[in-house]
Amino acid sequence: FFLQMAISNIRYGEGVTKEVGMDLQNLGARRVCLMTDKNLSQLPPVNAVLNSLAKYRINFQMYDDVRVEPTDQSFLDAIQFAKKGEFDAYVAVGGGSVLDTCKAANLYASSPTSDFLDYVNAPIGRGKPVTEPLKPLIAVPTTAGTGSETTGVAIFDFKELKVKTGIASRAIKPTLGIVDPLHTLSMPERIVANSGFDVLCHALESYTALPYSMRSPCPSNPINRPAYQGSNPISDVWALHALRIVAKYLKRAIRNPEDREARANMHLASAFAGIGFGNAGVHLCHGMSYPISGLVKTYKPKDYNVDHSLVPHGLSVVLTSPAVFAFTAQICPERHLEAAEILGADIRTARVKDAGFILADVLRKFLFDLNVDDGLAAIGYSKADIPALVKGTLPQVR
């Protein structure tokens, strides 16, 4: 068992987006694809990028048709645009949906003869290793959530099977993540909350994942080593640090949109947790979240300006967390207790065998305090849906 650490270059600071035009100039970019979604195209983050591109006379084309919670079809539309444009660099401005769509567009435009399912995770796709060189991609995250600017993962809804899946390869990792906390000031309250729940679960799941040293067999060739390797000493550092920031700042960031310190710290925590889970992986909360999103009926969340039903990714992940950690604690109870303590539990008299219930209670209280929908029933599911939710979870190899 070996461990491989892969992360993007990250640049951080208020207003740092103004450097993106210079970066593209330094790359010698002649034809740039700027990718975003319809909501963001009217907001300050995209404006900041456009100003920088104009200042450094960067020739670009904008694609703003990214779908929030992308599907195979919305990925294919973006891929089509990328193939036609023959771009030599990409800039993605948005949340995880935009960043993931741009990674896929770059991948398939760089490997134009590949079939869409070639790189999609097995067993749904063929899970082939990526051997083609990709173009540079600069990611400018506008939510404090997915950490997609640091990872080689792109998630989408596979409509035909009503299940989420994705592409996972170090090769699609952005070249540079520009983490500018000014961009988080455009986020409405529920988007701050749901994005923050994704950070919370990234940290908890990567810290409690099966250790990398217990995974076998060792891949026959390093190109086949999965991005998700299991918990490991390097990812642990990032996961715990991200968890401490979430404990201190998430509620503040949700409750007060003017709290720049809280929002800036959550933006960093998102990248930190991304570095952690991008190498360790996530487990049950994420595995189970994909059918919860994919089988959505009529649920439309507050603060999301979309024309289709959707369960936001962070919400679909966090709703199962109390049940998940009550279940997983038997493997590494000390880690569950440590996480519970960071999130505010008093564990001085705690018994090791109660670790899972203690963490579950802390999470329940956390969600209750932030008036989150109360479980799967509140977002439109009933007992009758359990078989379909299970069926959608089983192909998620985590």
Disulfide bonds with the S-S distance in Angstrom:
none
